[in-house]
Amino acid sequence: MSNNLTLMSKVKEILKAYTEGVSKSMIKRMTGVSRNTVKGFIRQFIAMDTSIDVILEMKDADLELLFKAQPTFEYDPRHKALIEFFPEVDKALKKKGNTRQKMWEKYIMQHPDGYKATQFNERYRQWSKRVNSTMHIDHKAGDKMYVDYAGDTLQIVNLESGETTKVQVFVAILGASQLTYVEASMSQCKEDFIASCENALRYFGGVPMAIVTDNLKSAVTKSDKYEPTLNEAFRDFVEHYRMVALPAGPYKPRHKALVEGAVKIIYRVIFSVLRERTFTSLEQLNAAIWELLEVHNTSLLKGRPYSRRQMFDEIERHTLQPLAFYSYELKNKRVATVSKTNYVCLSEDKHYYSVPYKYIGKKVAILYSQSHVDIYYRYDHIASHHRDRRPYMFTTVVDHLATKHQYASDWNFWP
């Protein structure tokens, strides 16, 4: 192949013409590129075993790196068998315990005249670099879920006033299978963020070992290079689902490349379609998102004979932890002083809850959700009640009362 610099736009022109059946001689005349160079690019394109659409969508810089990194293989049966085996290698390496050496041993048993281990590893590395458009990390099944928000927004329209409201788009992706979840929400506040994370877990049908965030304010109160500080609500959420939270370190692109790559794809397969349509509610918009999302998850991955959904069902579904029996309920916190009658008032509802009488006069923390009220003294859980929103009423556990007061629990004074 010529050592002269060939613009990548020329490469695209050459390969597009070739796939349309134009002869090499005609391509030479059309592009002004030497015949040997034309043949070299076509030979590499055939060896890549990819579609022309993938090539045409690539940026020039990425395409240049690809053609520089890709050696010119002779298109023989050995190479064809090797390329056909690589998707199996890619899938197997996502399972714990598998290695390239083990996969080469399996390959050489099936193809005794195949490539030696060194060539096998080098060509797999080149193949993997081509089919994995984001910075490559070997993701293990059931290991991590990556979450982030798209930088762009979608919108819903009020039919009566014509007013448009921008909505945020949340994206979650499992590392190994790349199964993706997307939903629109009204904001990136911690309530909406945690609800979206939970909806993603419900969509996947299980819980990975860890969740990786991008130092979002809805998850992290203090960003730090080594140990970011989680906000209390998000920490409570990950504990509820028995996960580990791993905020992506600042200036660590490898930590978030997968979800950023997913966002770029979502722009193409979801945003580009939905921006041509009008939606009047969040529910209507999400229904449209999920319809397109299913097409995305069931489409074949680039360079592989299987989809994200197929990969998930085969290697990742069974590795996820089971979902918690109860959905997570976001808890709010109040501090109150236990009265002389050993009750605390939840000021939001103006309702009173009993605590053990020995805590009279102590300051306690009240953590409450939509359905439950839990009371803590320092680090000890001292009382739990179902939430009652009736103002100026009392919820009582008889055992909380001093013995001389317990007879009063039968009075109507404490309903």
N, C-alpha and C positions, 0 to 999 in steps of 0.2 A: 504494500500500500504506500502511496506517496507520502513523503514526509512533509509536504506543503500543508499549511493550515487550511482545513476545509470548514467553512461555516456550517454550524449545525442546521441552519435552515436548508442548506443544500442536502444534508443527510436526510432530512425529513422529505424533501422533494424527491430524492432518489428512491427512497423506500416506498413512498406513496405511489410513485409511478410503477415501481416493480410489482406491488400488490395489485395494481390495476391491469397488469399484463403487458406493460410496455417493454419492448426488448431492450437489452443492455446497450446496444448500439444507439438506439433512439434516445435513451436516457443520457448517454454520453453527449449527444448533440444538444439535447435540451438544456443540460446543466453546465456544460463546458468543463466537466470533470473527466479525468482520464478513465479509460475503460478498466484498467487494473484497479483503480481506486473504487469505481462503481462496483466491480465484482467483489472487492474486499468488504465493503459495507454490506452488501447483500448477503455475503457468506456469514458475516457476524450476526446479521438480523435473523437468518435461518437458524443459526446455532442457539440464539436466545430463546427460540420457541415461544414468542410472545406475539401479541396482535399489533397491527399498525396503529390502532386507536391509542394504545398505551404510549407508543413512541411519539405520536403527534401531540399528546397532552403534556409531555415532559418539557421542563424548562431547558433552554439551551445549555446552561452550565451543568445541569444534571446529566443531560444527554452526552455531553463531551466527556464527563467522568466515566460514564458507562461504557462508551466505545473505547476509551483509553484502557479501562480496566479489563475489558472483555477480550481475551485472546481469540485469534482466528482458528477455531477448531475445524478439523476435517469432519464433514457431516457423514459419519459412518454409523453402523448399527451399535457399536459399543457406546458412542457418545449419546445416541438416542435413548438407549436403555438407561444410561446414567441419569439423564435429564428426567426421564419418566420415574425414576426411583427417588429423586430429591423431595417431592412433596411428602412422601412417606417418612423421609428423614426429618423434615421440618415438623411434621406432626408428632413423631415419636420423641423428639428432643424436648417437647413441652411436658412430657411425663417424667416424674422424678425417677432417677436411677438410670435413665438412658444416656448414652454418650455417643459421640461420633465414631469412636472405635468400635463399639458394639454394632452400630448401624453399618459400618464398612464390612465387618465380619459377616453380617447378614447378606449384604450386597454381593460379596465375593462368593458366598455359598450358592447364590442364585445365578451368578455370572462368573464362573471360574476364570474366564479370560478377560475379566474386567480390569479397571484401573487399580493401581496400587494405592495404599492408604494415603500417601502424601498427595498424589494427584487428586484422589477422591476428596480430601479435605479442602484443597485449594479450589477445586471447581465448585464444591458446595458453597464455599465462602463467596465466590463470585456470583453464583446463582442466588444466594440468599440476599446479597447486596442489591441485586437487581429487583427481586420481587418484594423486598421490604423497603418501601419508600422512605420510612422514618428511620432515625438512628437505631441500629439494631441492638436489641437486648434479648437474651433468651428468657422468655417469660414461662414460668412453671404453672401448670394448671391449678386453679383454686388458690393462687397466691395473692394476687392484688386486683383491685378495681380502681381505675383512675377516673377522676371526676374534674370537671371544669365547666365554665360558661363560655359560649361563643362570644366573640367580640362584637359581632353584629346582632341586631335585634329584629324580631318580627313585630307585627302590630295587629290589633283588633280594632274594629270600628263600631261606634255607637250609632245605630241606624237613625235614632231620633234626632240627635244633635249633629251627627256627622263627625264628631270628635274622634281622633285616633289616639290610641294608647299603645306605647311601645312595651313589649314584653320580652323578658329574658329567655334565653334558650340554654338549658342544662344538658350536658353530655356526660355519659358514663360509659366506660369500656373495660371489658375484662382482658387482662394481659395476654393470656395464652390463646384463646379462641378468637379474640377481637370482636366478640358479640357486643353490640352497641345498644345503648338506651338513650333516648332523647325525649325531652318534654319542655313545653313552654310554661313559665310561671310569671307571676306579676312582678317579682323583684328578686334580688339576690340576698335578701335579709336572711338571718339564721333560720327563721321559721320555714320559709319557702325552700331554702337550701337543704335543710334536714329532711323535709317532706319529699323532696326530689330524690335524695339519696335513698330513702326508704322505698320509694316507688321503684327505683332501679333494682334494689335487692329483691323486691317482689316480682319484678319482671324476669330477673335471672333465676328466681326460684330457689335461691340459696345465698350463703354468706361467704365471701372470700376471707382469707386470713387477715388482710390489711386493706385499708382504703387510702389512696394517695391523693391529696389535694394540692392546689397550687397557691398555698398561702392566702386563700380567700379570707376576707374579713369575717365572713359568716362562719368560718371554722377556726381561725387563728386570731388570737388577740395580740400576740407579739411575735413578729417575724424575727427569726434568728438563724444564723448560718448553720449552727450545730443542733439546736434544740428549740424549735418554735413552740410557743405556748398556746395550747388549745383553749378556746372559750369553753365555759362550763357546760353549756347546752350540748355542744358537739361531743365533748368528752363523755357526757352521760349517754349520748346516742350510741357511740361506738362500744361502750361498755355493755349497753343493752343487747347489742348484737354480737358481742364477744369478738370484736375486731380490734386490730391495732391501727391507730391513725398515724400516717406518715406524711406530714406536710412536705411538699417538694422543696428542697433547699434552694435559696436564691442563687441565680446564675448556674443552675444545674440542668441544662437542657435535656440530658438523658433521662431525668426523673419524670419529665412531662411530655416527651416527644410523641408517645403513643396517643395520648388524648388530644394533643395539638394536631396530629395527623388526622385523627377522627373528625375534629372540628372542620378541617379543610375539606374532607370528603362530604360532610353534612352540608356545607355551603353548596356543593355541586349537586347532590342528589335530593336535598330537601328545600333549602332556601331558594334555589333558582326556580323551583316549581311553585312554591307557595306564595312567592312575592307577586305572582300574576293573579292571585285570587284574593277575595275579600272574606274576612271572618268577623263574626259579630260577637263571639264569646271565646273564652279560653278553652272551654270544653270542645267547641267546634274545631278550633285550631289544632288542639292536641289529637283529635280523632284523625285529622288529615296527616299530621306528623307521623303517627303510629302506622298508618297505612303505607306511607312511603318508607318508613323504617323497616317494615317487614320485607319489602322488596330488597332493600339494601342488605339486610342480614341473610337473606336466602340467595343472593347473587353469588356467583363463583368469585373467590378471591383471585387477585391478579397472579397469573402464573401457576395456579393450583387447580386441581380438579374437584374442589369442594368449597362449600360456603362457610361463612362464619357460624351459621346455625348448625350445620353438619359437624363442624369442628367442635362446637360447644357440646352437642349431644354425645359425641364420641369420647372426648377426652376431658371435658371440664365439668359437666353437670354433676357427676358423681363425686367430684373432689370438693365441692362446696359444702360448708357446714349448713345444718338445717336452720331455717328461719325461726326466730323467736315465736312462741305461741301467740303472744300479744303484740300488736303493733306498738311502736314507740310513741309515747306521748310527751311532747315537749313540756318541760317543767319550768315554772317561774318560781322566784324566791322572794320571800318576805322575812323580815326579822321582827319578832314581837316579844313582849315580856309576859310571862305567865302570871295571871291575876291571882288574888288571894283565894278565889273559888276554884283554882287550878284549871282555868280555861284560857285559851289564846284566841284572839279575834283575827280572822283573815279579812283584812280591811277591804279587799276588792269586793267581797260578797256581804260584808258586815255579819258574818256568821261565826259562831263560837264553837271551838272543839276542845274536848277534854285532853289533859295530859296527866301523867302520874303526879300525885300531890306533892311528892318530895322535890319537884322542880318549881314550886311556887316562888315567884320573885326572880327566877332565872330568865336570861335572854335566850331565846331559841330561834332556830331557823325553820321556816315553813316552806317546804317544796311542794308545789301543787300543779296538777295537770287538769285536763278537762274532767277527769273522773275521780282522781284520788288526791288526798292531802296527807303528806308525810311530815312528821315533826322531828327535828334533830336537836340534841343538846351537845354542843361541840361535835364530836365524831360519832356519837351514839344515836341510833334510831330509837326514839322513845314512844312514838305513837303513830298510828295509821288509821285513816278514816276514809269513807266514801265522801266525795265532795257534795255538799248540800248548799245550794245557792239562795236559800230562803233567808232574808235578812232578819237579824235580831232573834234568831233561833239558836238552839243548843244541840250539838251532837255529843253524846256521852257514852263512854265505856265505863261501866260500873266499877271495874277493878281499879280505875284511875283515882277514885275518890277515897278519902280517908274513911276508916271504918265507921266512925261516928256520923259520917254524912251519907253513907251508902243507902240508908233507909229512904232518903229523899229522892232516890232515882225512880221510885214508883209514883212520885207526885207528877202532876201535869206541868209543873214549873219547868221540867226538862223533858220536852216531848221526845 
